[in-house]
Amino acid sequence: MKARYYILTLILFWAGQLFAQDAKFTATVSKTTIGTGEQFELTFSLSGDGGNFVAPDLGMFQLLSGPNVSNSMEFFNGKATSSSTISYILAPIREGATTIGAASVIVNGRKLSSNPIHLTIVKGKPVSRRSQNPDADGNTKDLSKSLFLRAIIDKDNVYQGQQITVTYRIYTRVDILQSQVNKFPDLTGFWNEEIKPTQPAQFRVENYKGITYNVADVKQIILFPEHAGNITIDPFEMTFLTRVQQSPRNFMDQFFGGNAQEVNYKAKSLPVTVHVKPLPTTGKPDSFAGAVGSFNIEASIDKSRLKANESLNYKVKVTGAGNIKLLKNLNTVFPADFEKYDPKIQDTVNERVSGVSGSRIYNYLLIPRHHGDFTIDPIKFSYFNPNTGRYVSLTTPSFPIKVDKGLNETSVTALTDADKQDISIQNKDIRYIKISGAELSKDGEQFYGSFTYYLLLLLGPVLCVAALVYRNQVRKNNSDLAMVKSRRAGKVAAKHLAIAQKELQAQNTSGFYEAVFKGMYGYLSDKLNINYADLDRATIAAALKAKSLNEGLVSQLLETLDLCEMARYAPVTHISAQEVFDKAKGIINAIENEI
């Protein structure tokens, strides 16, 4: 028994190691001991895809630049890996020990936090928290009139479950250089569905309170109130880097149109309150299960006559606009002799500014167990229409079913458990007593519990470890980009030579020599790890000699390169194109054998 527990522990341990997350979110600084007024860089690095970045409090520093965002993506062995960095240029204001708190980001629905950083601030040059421009603070205050966020809802007095569309919109009269979302609203009290934009946000002109602004919709969300009462939509917060035009300080500034200053400005929308009315109890039908909107229902069957123990598909489709994703299972009643399984639900939903609309299909699998004439009763479906303030009840038609006698009908009993998930086909309900000689074995001779059993059980974790070691070795080999390019140089050159051969067969001389020239230069760039633009005769010769390549082979290579370059501009008659092709191919093969 102990051996079983040891093997199970090994399996769980290695399974946890193999499924560990690879995403990392770290914070670094260019230096940890800094003088007041001295610049340093704070960088947050994320390996993987993430969003909803929330920066730590940087109030103890003077923000000189940032946030500066950089994204990159690399491809190795057909797999894409992405990384992102967000950096700030800061200057400490006061002396003493301080700590930069953790930033956070959401990766695959999981919140990651960066490491806190401890800094020592020593005496340096004095720094004022005020901007060097005396008008900066005033201009920041004035920005609230020229740059702000609004949360706009299409209705503020609704019923419980009635859909609302909230739009977060930027209003600006200044130039926005960069923007960053600081905080998304929690939307507590609502079930929400985000409207996915089909294109990036586009600015347009809008007149608000008699003033013309450039506006753009940042985010649009469809909300469904979950309870009655007054529910508040939290503010949406963003940080903007803007270019603000300052009043001219002298004649030159006045002549050239004044001077501009880059200002970081935080903006947030005002909270919005929605009054949610409870659904009326008067006229509420028994079949109502929470559907709010405008809907229609239809039902169908794939056959009306079948044999006992054969399957029947019963499909119900609900279409319309409203909280269609929140619909509960339908109240269906089937004949007692029908075996019923949980429905397979298929949603086809569109999220638009006008709201959520689409359809939900319930597919029921039914199996009649006895012959006879049966009827599938109608389904009663009710919903509340907020436009009219009334409940609406719909009914599907009934379906008569003719069931003929099938094979082994008398040995099968109908099951009415509604929680079954899969079908189990039974040949017999009761098996006959076996009277022939049974094959018996002694205790300890069975495969279960034998040495071979435990050996095979242990083989799984061992293979997992081997796969993990192999994966790490492959990653290590591919981490050196120069080595990877060197190994693949021959394949890349072969592709160019194949193109050259096609040009040769097509008697395109200029295209042939150009393909050979590009193939050899690209091969040397990858093989020697030298930038393509930095390659010349002297560089190539020096690099090949540094790798102890035969001098005669180096001379042949340089002659071939000169020949290809000359042939691109003037005809070559002392050697045929086929000879040049064979010579180039032979030189590449020779270099591959020696290096």
TIBA-659978 format. One line per field, with one value per residue (C-alpha): residue number from 1; residue in one letter; y, z, x. Coordinates in steps of 0.02 Angstrom, whole numbers, always signed. Layout:
residues N
num <- c(NUM;...) $
residu <- c(A;...) $
Y <- c(Y;...) $
Z <- c(Z;...) $
X <- c(X;...) $
end
This chain:
residues 595
num <- c(1;2;3;4;5;6;7;8;9;10;11;12;13;14;15;16;17;18;19;20;21;22;23;24;25;26;27;28;29;30;31;32;33;34;35;36;37;38;39;40;41;42;43;44;45;46;47;48;49;50;51;52;53;54;55;56;57;58;59;60;61;62;63;64;65;66;67;68;69;70;71;72;73;74;75;76;77;78;79;80;81;82;83;84;85;86;87;88;89;90;91;92;93;94;95;96;97;98;99;100;101;102;103;104;105;106;107;108;109;110;111;112;113;114;115;116;117;118;119;120;121;122;123;124;125;126;127;128;129;130;131;132;133;134;135;136;137;138;139;140;141;142;143;144;145;146;147;148;149;150;151;152;153;154;155;156;157;158;159;160;161;162;163;164;165;166;167;168;169;170;171;172;173;174;175;176;177;178;179;180;181;182;183;184;185;186;187;188;189;190;191;192;193;194;195;196;197;198;199;200;201;202;203;204;205;206;207;208;209;210;211;212;213;214;215;216;217;218;219;220;221;222;223;224;225;226;227;228;229;230;231;232;233;234;235;236;237;238;239;240;241;242;243;244;245;246;247;248;249;250;251;252;253;254;255;256;257;258;259;260;261;262;263;264;265;266;267;268;269;270;271;272;273;274;275;276;277;278;279;280;281;282;283;284;285;286;287;288;289;290;291;292;293;294;295;296;297;298;299;300;301;302;303;304;305;306;307;308;309;310;311;312;313;314;315;316;317;318;319;320;321;322;323;324;325;326;327;328;329;330;331;332;333;334;335;336;337;338;339;340;341;342;343;344;345;346;347;348;349;350;351;352;353;354;355;356;357;358;359;360;361;362;363;364;365;366;367;368;369;370;371;372;373;374;375;376;377;378;379;380;381;382;383;384;385;386;387;388;389;390;391;392;393;394;395;396;397;398;399;400;401;402;403;404;405;406;407;408;409;410;411;412;413;414;415;416;417;418;419;420;421;422;423;424;425;426;427;428;429;430;431;432;433;434;435;436;437;438;439;440;441;442;443;444;445;446;447;448;449;450;451;452;453;454;455;456;457;458;459;460;461;462;463;464;465;466;467;468;469;470;471;472;473;474;475;476;477;478;479;480;481;482;483;484;485;486;487;488;489;490;491;492;493;494;495;496;497;498;499;500;501;502;503;504;505;506;507;508;509;510;511;512;513;514;515;516;517;518;519;520;521;522;523;524;525;526;527;528;529;530;531;532;533;534;535;536;537;538;539;540;541;542;543;544;545;546;547;548;549;550;551;552;553;554;555;556;557;558;559;560;561;562;563;564;565;566;567;568;569;570;571;572;573;574;575;576;577;578;579;580;581;582;583;584;585;586;587;588;589;590;591;592;593;594;595) $
residu <- c(M;K;A;R;Y;Y;I;L;T;L;I;L;F;W;A;G;Q;L;F;A;Q;D;A;K;F;T;A;T;V;S;K;T;T;I;G;T;G;E;Q;F;E;L;T;F;S;L;S;G;D;G;G;N;F;V;A;P;D;L;G;M;F;Q;L;L;S;G;P;N;V;S;N;S;M;E;F;F;N;G;K;A;T;S;S;S;T;I;S;Y;I;L;A;P;I;R;E;G;A;T;T;I;G;A;A;S;V;I;V;N;G;R;K;L;S;S;N;P;I;H;L;T;I;V;K;G;K;P;V;S;R;R;S;Q;N;P;D;A;D;G;N;T;K;D;L;S;K;S;L;F;L;R;A;I;I;D;K;D;N;V;Y;Q;G;Q;Q;I;T;V;T;Y;R;I;Y;T;R;V;D;I;L;Q;S;Q;V;N;K;F;P;D;L;T;G;F;W;N;E;E;I;K;P;T;Q;P;A;Q;F;R;V;E;N;Y;K;G;I;T;Y;N;V;A;D;V;K;Q;I;I;L;F;P;E;H;A;G;N;I;T;I;D;P;F;E;M;T;F;L;T;R;V;Q;Q;S;P;R;N;F;M;D;Q;F;F;G;G;N;A;Q;E;V;N;Y;K;A;K;S;L;P;V;T;V;H;V;K;P;L;P;T;T;G;K;P;D;S;F;A;G;A;V;G;S;F;N;I;E;A;S;I;D;K;S;R;L;K;A;N;E;S;L;N;Y;K;V;K;V;T;G;A;G;N;I;K;L;L;K;N;L;N;T;V;F;P;A;D;F;E;K;Y;D;P;K;I;Q;D;T;V;N;E;R;V;S;G;V;S;G;S;R;I;Y;N;Y;L;L;I;P;R;H;H;G;D;F;T;I;D;P;I;K;F;S;Y;F;N;P;N;T;G;R;Y;V;S;L;T;T;P;S;F;P;I;K;V;D;K;G;L;N;E;T;S;V;T;A;L;T;D;A;D;K;Q;D;I;S;I;Q;N;K;D;I;R;Y;I;K;I;S;G;A;E;L;S;K;D;G;E;Q;F;Y;G;S;F;T;Y;Y;L;L;L;L;L;G;P;V;L;C;V;A;A;L;V;Y;R;N;Q;V;R;K;N;N;S;D;L;A;M;V;K;S;R;R;A;G;K;V;A;A;K;H;L;A;I;A;Q;K;E;L;Q;A;Q;N;T;S;G;F;Y;E;A;V;F;K;G;M;Y;G;Y;L;S;D;K;L;N;I;N;Y;A;D;L;D;R;A;T;I;A;A;A;L;K;A;K;S;L;N;E;G;L;V;S;Q;L;L;E;T;L;D;L;C;E;M;A;R;Y;A;P;V;T;H;I;S;A;Q;E;V;F;D;K;A;K;G;I;I;N;A;I;E;N;E;I) $
Y <- c(+0;+120;+100;+160;+318;+355;+336;+444;+580;+578;+593;+742;+828;+817;+864;+1024;+1062;+1035;+1145;+1291;+1462;+1540;+1722;+1835;+2015;+2103;+2279;+2346;+2512;+2578;+2614;+2591;+2732;+2899;+3082;+3203;+3278;+3138;+3045;+2857;+2736;+2623;+2478;+2350;+2195;+2065;+1904;+1852;+1936;+2043;+2195;+2310;+2375;+2471;+2573;+2596;+2763;+2870;+3027;+3034;+3063;+3196;+3119;+3172;+3052;+2907;+2794;+2736;+2573;+2449;+2285;+2147;+1977;+1837;+1674;+1515;+1345;+1408;+1471;+1656;+1735;+1914;+2033;+2210;+2344;+2503;+2627;+2792;+2923;+2987;+3100;+3086;+3237;+3199;+3110;+2945;+2764;+2734;+2589;+2583;+2473;+2331;+2361;+2237;+2165;+2037;+1883;+1748;+1806;+1797;+1950;+1962;+2084;+2147;+2145;+2301;+2397;+2476;+2637;+2742;+2928;+3033;+3220;+3293;+3450;+3527;+3487;+3576;+3477;+3619;+3621;+3729;+3828;+3935;+3915;+3724;+3701;+3823;+3740;+3569;+3638;+3715;+3546;+3487;+3600;+3545;+3359;+3248;+3080;+3050;+2895;+2904;+2784;+2766;+2756;+2784;+2719;+2535;+2371;+2233;+2131;+2267;+2301;+2468;+2527;+2631;+2723;+2794;+2943;+3059;+3245;+3345;+3513;+3478;+3361;+3188;+3108;+2951;+2875;+2736;+2657;+2665;+2582;+2496;+2512;+2362;+2367;+2287;+2247;+2218;+2070;+2147;+2107;+2213;+2270;+2220;+2362;+2321;+2458;+2572;+2720;+2865;+3046;+3150;+3324;+3347;+3500;+3482;+3624;+3746;+3702;+3600;+3450;+3307;+3150;+2963;+2813;+2718;+2575;+2521;+2395;+2320;+2305;+2202;+2256;+2107;+2183;+2327;+2492;+2631;+2557;+2668;+2642;+2676;+2802;+2754;+2821;+2861;+2953;+3062;+3138;+3300;+3444;+3607;+3773;+3903;+4091;+4170;+4225;+4343;+4413;+4255;+4143;+4263;+4267;+4076;+4045;+4026;+3878;+3706;+3596;+3409;+3379;+3218;+3230;+3105;+3106;+3004;+3000;+3050;+2909;+2875;+2812;+2700;+2681;+2499;+2456;+2282;+2176;+2190;+2047;+2083;+1972;+1873;+1699;+1539;+1501;+1661;+1621;+1791;+1829;+2018;+2091;+2040;+1858;+1725;+1535;+1390;+1202;+1058;+870;+773;+629;+591;+401;+285;+119;+91;+122;+235;+416;+571;+750;+887;+1064;+1224;+1393;+1557;+1716;+1899;+2042;+2054;+1950;+1799;+1732;+1729;+1618;+1468;+1291;+1274;+1189;+1038;+891;+730;+563;+450;+314;+435;+438;+618;+690;+864;+980;+1039;+1229;+1332;+1523;+1639;+1814;+1987;+2130;+2300;+2475;+2441;+2292;+2103;+2003;+1831;+1656;+1509;+1331;+1188;+1015;+875;+691;+579;+388;+306;+137;+63;+65;+165;+335;+480;+669;+795;+931;+1115;+1222;+1379;+1520;+1692;+1853;+2031;+2168;+2327;+2435;+2392;+2351;+2186;+2001;+1902;+1715;+1606;+1423;+1297;+1170;+992;+848;+676;+534;+360;+229;+56;-99;-119;-254;-311;-188;-293;-303;-115;-1;+185;+296;+468;+540;+715;+730;+599;+661;+512;+363;+187;+50;-109;-278;-363;-303;-471;-591;-780;-877;-940;-1129;-1164;-1173;-1003;-949;-921;-857;-855;-698;-601;-672;-537;-394;-265;-247;-340;-277;-244;-141;-26;-17;+44;+164;+238;+250;+397;+521;+464;+503;+671;+712;+660;+770;+916;+894;+883;+1040;+1137;+1079;+1136;+1305;+1322;+1283;+1408;+1546;+1589;+1682;+1687;+1498;+1469;+1580;+1493;+1321;+1377;+1472;+1323;+1300;+1485;+1481;+1326;+1419;+1563;+1441;+1354;+1522;+1550;+1381;+1428;+1592;+1495;+1377;+1528;+1605;+1759;+1797;+1954;+1873;+1719;+1816;+1924;+1769;+1687;+1849;+1869;+1685;+1691;+1857;+1801;+1638;+1728;+1852;+1711;+1597;+1730;+1825;+1989;+2115;+2106;+2291;+2275;+2139;+2180;+2089;+2135;+2091;+1923;+1877;+1925;+1830;+1671;+1675;+1697;+1532;+1449;+1423;+1367;+1520;+1444;+1422;+1603;+1662;+1560;+1634;+1813;+1782;+1712;+1860;+1982;+1887;+1890;+2075;+2115;+2006;+2105;+2258;+2187;+2022;+1885;+1776;+1682;+1568;+1495;+1526;+1340;+1338;+1487;+1397;+1237;+1337;+1434;+1274;+1188;+1334;+1335;+1146;+1161;+1299;+1195;+1049;+1153;+1269) $
Z <- c(+0;+41;-134;-206;-101;-148;-335;-321;-231;-371;-505;-419;-391;-571;-637;-535;-604;-785;-774;-683;-758;-861;-852;-748;-693;-618;-570;-585;-563;-642;-469;-287;-206;-279;-237;-229;-400;-484;-625;-625;-725;-655;-771;-757;-868;-914;-1007;-1087;-1132;-1000;-971;-841;-781;-617;-569;-388;-297;-361;-264;-177;-344;-478;-640;-782;-916;-934;-937;-1090;-1159;-1266;-1337;-1427;-1501;-1550;-1643;-1601;-1675;-1733;-1559;-1526;-1362;-1315;-1186;-1129;-1030;-949;-891;-798;-779;-600;-481;-290;-194;-12;+76;+169;+139;+33;-52;-222;-199;-310;-477;-538;-705;-758;-854;-911;-781;-640;-551;-545;-435;-458;-324;-213;-229;-83;-119;-20;-57;-10;-14;-187;-270;-202;-298;-292;-315;-420;-605;-668;-763;-639;-744;-738;-585;-650;-818;-735;-647;-808;-893;-803;-919;-1075;-1041;-946;-947;-946;-909;-1020;-994;-1116;-973;-785;-732;-774;-714;-634;-774;-906;-1008;-999;-1110;-1027;-1136;-1066;-1175;-1183;-1208;-1253;-1322;-1300;-1386;-1306;-1328;-1223;-1119;-992;-899;-711;-647;-722;-629;-523;-585;-424;-434;-621;-735;-877;-1056;-1143;-1321;-1420;-1536;-1721;-1747;-1642;-1558;-1681;-1626;-1688;-1653;-1526;-1447;-1258;-1156;-1297;-1315;-1458;-1407;-1492;-1419;-1429;-1348;-1242;-1184;-1200;-1083;-1075;-896;-822;-644;-527;-391;-362;-283;-323;-395;-423;-568;-505;-592;-736;-712;-840;-848;-998;-1059;-1143;-1233;-1161;-1247;-1125;-1138;-1225;-1110;-1231;-1406;-1486;-1405;-1462;-1639;-1651;-1567;-1383;-1296;-1260;-1106;-1080;-930;-846;-800;-710;-753;-695;-736;-611;-528;-606;-510;-590;-512;-530;-506;-448;-569;-536;-447;-524;-674;-647;-725;-642;-793;-773;-735;-748;-936;-966;-1141;-1297;-1349;-1459;-1440;-1562;-1546;-1667;-1672;-1797;-1811;-1758;-1775;-1713;-1626;-1442;-1380;-1530;-1500;-1533;-1542;-1471;-1509;-1428;-1492;-1398;-1497;-1455;-1364;-1178;-1044;-1157;-1079;-908;-962;-851;-907;-979;-882;-994;-962;-1060;-1055;-909;-1029;-1110;-1047;-1044;-1038;-995;-1146;-1245;-1249;-1395;-1387;-1537;-1464;-1531;-1418;-1492;-1427;-1443;-1325;-1322;-1449;-1526;-1491;-1373;-1430;-1311;-1387;-1288;-1321;-1284;-1288;-1278;-1190;-1234;-1385;-1391;-1433;-1335;-1334;-1293;-1197;-1243;-1157;-1070;-1079;-1003;-1004;-943;-1075;-996;-1140;-1103;-917;-939;-937;-1098;-1103;-1253;-1285;-1404;-1497;-1434;-1534;-1552;-1556;-1624;-1548;-1626;-1536;-1541;-1501;-1319;-1270;-1124;-1044;-1037;-902;-931;-821;-773;-683;-752;-703;-820;-934;-1045;-1122;-1067;-1185;-1091;-1176;-1030;-865;-777;-832;-816;-690;-770;-749;-851;-770;-717;-736;-560;-504;-339;-236;-292;-470;-545;-646;-524;-379;-468;-495;-679;-630;-516;-642;-779;-655;-613;-797;-822;-705;-772;-950;-891;-813;-972;-1076;-960;-973;-1162;-1170;-1063;-1173;-1330;-1250;-1200;-1377;-1450;-1325;-1419;-1572;-1655;-1641;-1705;-1857;-1888;-1886;-2005;-2122;-2239;-2257;-2293;-2425;-2504;-2527;-2617;-2726;-2771;-2828;-2927;-3012;-3065;-3136;-3228;-3305;-3357;-3436;-3327;-3307;-3202;-3085;-3070;-3018;-2897;-2813;-2797;-2728;-2599;-2552;-2517;-2426;-2321;-2283;-2226;-2122;-2026;-2017;-1956;-1852;-1942;-1989;-2174;-2196;-2119;-2239;-2361;-2432;-2291;-2155;-2234;-2260;-2083;-2005;-2105;-2067;-1882;-1894;-1974;-2143;-2287;-2376;-2547;-2505;-2444;-2609;-2710;-2607;-2635;-2822;-2836;-2743;-2856;-3009;-2954;-2914;-3081;-3177;-3106;-3205;-3354;-3452;-3402;-3543;-3475;-3363;-3383;-3262;-3223;-3173;-3058;-2978;-2949;-2881;-2758;-2699;-2677;-2577;-2457;-2432;-2400;-2269;-2184;-2171;-2099;-1980) $
X <- c(+0;+143;+214;+48;+51;+232;+195;+37;+138;+269;+135;+52;+220;+276;+103;+112;+285;+232;+78;+163;+132;+272;+212;+324;+296;+447;+503;+681;+769;+929;+1003;+950;+1051;+999;+1024;+879;+847;+947;+860;+834;+727;+591;+543;+402;+428;+296;+334;+170;+5;-78;-186;-265;-96;-109;+45;+102;+97;+240;+195;+364;+451;+450;+386;+500;+440;+320;+234;+332;+261;+358;+292;+388;+350;+469;+442;+540;+499;+330;+283;+252;+311;+268;+337;+296;+387;+321;+453;+458;+596;+587;+682;+672;+610;+656;+799;+777;+732;+579;+492;+409;+256;+198;+113;-19;-74;-204;-138;-261;-386;-256;-187;+3;+97;+274;+406;+422;+586;+680;+778;+899;+884;+1036;+1063;+1083;+1022;+862;+703;+537;+379;+315;+348;+490;+361;+263;+106;+111;-1;-126;-129;-155;-307;-369;-351;-508;-606;-512;-490;-611;-701;-888;-989;-1143;-1289;-1433;-1560;-1553;-1725;-1745;-1819;-1717;-1636;-1665;-1509;-1416;-1274;-1137;-1010;-848;-803;-650;-681;-525;-471;-284;-162;-152;+19;-10;-148;-160;-306;-279;-437;-586;-751;-800;-982;-1043;-1228;-1227;-1200;-1099;-1049;-916;-946;-792;-739;-725;-593;-482;-564;-586;-598;-745;-812;-952;-1030;-1052;-1129;-1098;-912;-837;-730;-641;-720;-685;-770;-644;-754;-935;-1018;-1192;-1257;-1398;-1451;-1454;-1564;-1683;-1632;-1509;-1347;-1195;-1075;-898;-783;-671;-493;-357;-190;-150;+14;-40;+44;-21;+11;+81;+66;+218;+359;+446;+439;+514;+384;+249;+316;+325;+160;+205;+288;+214;+234;+202;+91;+34;-149;-260;-444;-592;-774;-906;-1003;-1173;-1324;-1454;-1626;-1679;-1863;-1916;-2015;-2201;-2288;-2457;-2487;-2327;-2354;-2294;-2184;-2082;-1898;-1812;-1811;-1818;-1826;-1919;-1914;-1992;-1989;-2008;-1989;-1963;-1927;-1822;-1947;-2125;-2116;-1980;-1950;-1926;-1747;-1709;-1661;-1766;-1700;-1811;-1748;-1810;-1747;-1768;-1729;-1738;-1652;-1618;-1533;-1526;-1365;-1450;-1595;-1622;-1664;-1837;-1977;-2005;-2122;-2095;-2189;-2141;-2081;-1957;-1779;-1718;-1542;-1482;-1496;-1347;-1355;-1289;-1283;-1269;-1260;-1215;-1162;-1198;-1230;-1416;-1397;-1376;-1475;-1467;-1529;-1510;-1544;-1586;-1558;-1640;-1600;-1750;-1761;-1933;-1920;-2091;-2203;-2364;-2434;-2361;-2370;-2234;-2325;-2305;-2174;-2235;-2109;-2137;-2037;-2056;-2058;-1988;-2051;-2233;-2210;-2304;-2271;-2289;-2321;-2280;-2320;-2240;-2348;-2370;-2296;-2379;-2252;-2286;-2169;-2165;-2106;-1917;-1789;-1772;-1907;-1970;-1797;-1770;-1838;-1861;-1753;-1817;-1666;-1645;-1463;-1390;-1251;-1208;-1297;-1251;-1314;-1362;-1380;-1468;-1537;-1503;-1367;-1388;-1287;-1127;-1116;-958;-786;-725;-545;-480;-312;-220;-204;-51;-49;-162;-88;-158;-37;+104;+281;+244;+91;+192;+334;+216;+134;+304;+350;+230;+319;+488;+435;+367;+536;+625;+508;+540;+729;+715;+608;+731;+876;+783;+749;+930;+987;+865;+906;+1067;+999;+1169;+1188;+1010;+1041;+1206;+1125;+988;+1104;+1123;+935;+909;+1047;+969;+805;+893;+990;+826;+759;+919;+899;+722;+785;+922;+795;+691;+851;+834;+1020;+1005;+879;+991;+1147;+1047;+974;+1146;+1219;+1079;+1089;+1276;+1271;+1122;+1211;+1369;+1267;+1182;+1334;+1455;+1325;+1362;+1229;+1188;+1221;+1396;+1457;+1597;+1748;+1865;+1740;+1698;+1881;+1930;+1784;+1817;+2003;+1961;+1869;+2024;+1940;+2050;+2124;+2093;+1909;+1901;+1976;+1849;+1708;+1765;+1790;+1614;+1540;+1634;+1576;+1393;+1400;+1481;+1358;+1213;+1271;+1369;+1365;+1490;+1558;+1711;+1605;+1431;+1288;+1277;+1461;+1431;+1283;+1382;+1529;+1420;+1335;+1503;+1575;+1427;+1439;+1626;+1601;+1467;+1588;+1731;+1635) $
end
